[in-house]
Amino acid sequence: MKFQGKVFSWNDDKGFGFVEPNGGGERAFVHIKAFTEGSRRPVNGDLIVYELVTDKNQRYRAAKIKFAHDGRKSKADSKSNKSNRVSTVFTLTFCAGLVVLVVTNKLPVVVPAFYLLMSIVAFIAYAMDKSAAQNGRWRTQESTLHLFALAGGWPGALYARNKLRHKSSKQEFKAVYWLTVLLNSGALCWLLTEQGNNLIPAILKG
């Protein structure tokens, strides 16, 4: 028998939440893997159609889940996709700018190399944190993720957020993340000044 209900208490990092059936009835556990293949990720308030089953502990779960309005993307999902495209273009432009600055001898090659290294570190940190969230292990502090971004790993952090769908819906986290991008970009601009140009060689010489 199929039911229709509304998603609530959805945790996108962990990929689960609950559904409240329309007209009353048994609330059920909802897991991202129970959605039909190719479905977008749900958000709180989404209407879904599902079958009600019980697990080995006799707890109710939603199975074979579809969105009640599957043919129409939610405004939130559409807005998120547009935001991802804009941020991706911004990041690619930034990386291209680094290459140009190196080619024109305005920055030493160690600078983009450092951005690449920190981006890899940031991506790994996001991936480990998402895995920990899904498996109930010890989480990486948000301040640590922001520190990696501030240190130059923000391109890798952005790729991880979009690719892994981790920390992509928490508005407070996103605001602090973009602040780290702004501060890091400001530091890079300072490196292009006369004082900044003298700093890197001094550091490399030890």
N, C-alpha and C positions, 0 to 999 in steps of 0.2 A: 504494500500500500504506500502511495506517495503522499508526502506532506509538504506544505509550504510554510516557511517561517522566516524570521529575521535574525541575522547574525549579530551577536553581541559579545563583548569582552574578547574581541579578536586581538591576538598578539602576533604581529606579522614577523617579528624576529624568530619566534618559536614555531610559527606556522600552525597555530591552533586557536580555537575559541569555542563558542557555544551557539546554539540556535534555539530560539523561542518560537514554537509553532503558532501560527495564526489561529485565533479562536480558543487558545488554551491547550493544555496537554503536556506531555513529557518533554522537558528540555533535554537536549542531546549534545554530546561532545562533537566538535567539528574539527577535522584535520585536513590540512592542505592536500594530502595525498588522496583524499576521498573525492576531490573534484574531478570532473571529466577532463581528459587530456586536452591541453590547449587553452584551458580557461585562464582568465586573468586572476590575480590574487584578490581575495575578498577584502572588504573594509566593513567596519561596523555599520549596521543599518541595511546592508544588502539583503534583498529577498532571494531566497534559494528554494529550490525544489529538491527533495531528498527522500530516501527510504530510511525507515527507522529500524535499526538492528541492535542487538545486545552483544557485548563482548564476553569473554570467558568469566568475567567477574559480575556479569549480569547488569552492567552499566549501559545506558543507552548511547548509541553513536549514530551519526548521520552517515549514510553511504550513498554512492552513485549520485553525487551532488551536481546540480546544474543551477545556473542563475535563472531567476524567474524571467528576466528580460535579457537573455543571452545575446540577442542580436543587436543590443544597443549598449555601447560602452558608457560607463558611468562618467560623469563630469570630472570626478576626482582622478580617475584613471587617465583620462585624456589630458588633463592638466599636468599630471605627473610625467607623462610621456613627452610633452612639449618642454617641460622644465629640464628633463634629461637631455633632450636634443640640444637645447641652448647651452647647458653646462658642458656638454661634450665638445661643442664647437669652440667654446671659450678655452677649454683645456688644450685642444689641438692647436689653436692659435698661439697660446702661451708657449707650448713646446716648440712650435715653428719659430717663434720669436727668439727662444734660447739658441736654436741652431744658427739663426742669422747673426746673433750677437757674437757667437763663437767664430763664425766664418769671417766676420769683419774685425776680429781681434779686439772686441770690446769686452769680452768675458773669456776667462781661461776655460778650457774644456773640463776642468775639474768641477765647475759649477753644475752643468747639466748632468755630469756623471753622479754628482751627489744627489740631485733631484731624482735620478733613476733609482739609485740605491735606496733612498728613503721611501720612494713610491712602492718598491718591492716589499720593504719592511712593513709599510702601512697596509698593503694588500693582504699580506700574511696575517697581520694582527686582526684585521677585520674578519678574515676567513676563520681564524681560530676562535674568535669571539662568537661568531654565528654558530659554529659547531658546538661550542660550549653552551650556548643558549638552547639549542635544540636537544642537547643530551643532559642538561641539568648539571653541568660542571661549573667550576669557578670562572666567572666572567672577567674580561679585561675592563678596567675602569675607563669610563668615557674620557676622563682627563688625559689618560695615556694615549688614546686614539687621537685626541685633539693635538697632543704634543707632537706626535709623528707628523700630522698634517702641517703644523706650524713650522716644523724643522725642514719642510720641503717635500714631504710625502703626500701632499694634498692631491696631486693628480692620481696617484695610486689609490688613495682613499676614495676619491670620487668614482673611479672605475669599479672598486669593490662595492660601493653602495649601489651602483646601478646594476652591476652584473650579479651580485649575490642577493640583492634586495634586502640589504642589512642597514639599519639605521636610516632608511630612506623615507620614513613617514613621520618620524618624531621631529616636530617643528623646532623645539628648543635646541635639539642637537644640531639640526641643519643650520640654525642661526649662528651658533658658536663656530661650526665648521667654516662657514663663509667668512666669519671674522678672522679665522686663522689664515684663510686664503688672502684676505686683504692685507693683513699684517706681513705675511711672507712676501707678497708682491711688493709691498712698500720697502721691505728690507732689500729686495733685489734691485729696486730702483736706486736705493742708496749706494749699492755696490757699483753702480754706473757713474757715480760722482767721482770727483778727484780723490776725496778722502777714502771712499770705498775701494777704488782701484788700488790703492796702496795697502789696503788691509789684507787681501788674499795672498799676495806674494810674501808679506811679513809672516803670515800664519804658516805658509808652506815651507818657509825657511826655518821655522821653529823658533 
